[in-house]
Amino acid sequence: MTRRNTKKNASLTTHMPLHRKEQLMKLAELQRAGQGASEYVYENLIIPHLEQIEAETKIRQKIFSLTEI
């Protein structure tokens, strides 16, 4: 048996959710503009995630009375 060859022009983003496609397009634009990929990932993916975790932690602390209100 031979392995099936993949199409060279097939888009990798065909089956991705729209918001992921948009993130990848923005990343590509910023790389072309000279901004590093790591800076983009940090500013747009990591920081919002950390902020979300911080907010969830504050809510849990209030629920379980771990901090003063």
N, C-alpha and C positions, 0 to 999 in steps of 0.2 A: 504494500500500500504506500502511496505517496501522500505527503501532507498537502493540504489545500493551500495554495498561495493566497495571501491577502491582497486585496486591491490596494494599489499604491496611493490612489487619490481618495480613499475612504476617510471621512472625517471622524476623528476620535470623539468628537463631542456630539455625535448624532443622537445618542440615547441619554444624554445628560440633562438634568433639570435646567430650566432656563436661567435661574439665578447663578448656577455654577458656570454656565456658558458666559454670562455677563462678567463674572469675576475673572475668568480666564482671558476674556477680551480686554478688560481693563489692565490686567497684568501685562499682556503683550504690548499694549499701547505705552504703558509706563516704562517697560524695558526698552522700547524703541526710543523713548524720550530721554533715557539716561538714568532713570531712577532704578535702583537695585531691586531685585525681586524680593530679597529678604526684608527690605524696608517696607515694601508694599504689603507683604504677608503679615508683618508685625503690626502695621497701622490698621489694616482693614480686616484681619482675621483674628489675630491673637488678642489685641487690646479689647475689642468688643466682647470676646469670649470671657476674658478675665473680669470685665465689668459686670457681665451677666452672673458669673460665679459669685462675685462680691455682693451683688444685690440679693441673690438667693440666700447667701450666708446671713446677711442682715435680717432677712425675713425669718429664717429659721431661728436665729437668736432671739428675736422678739416673740416668736411663738412659744419657745421653750423657756422664756424669761432668763436668758443668759446675759442680757444687757439691760440697763435701765432705759426706760422709754422717755 
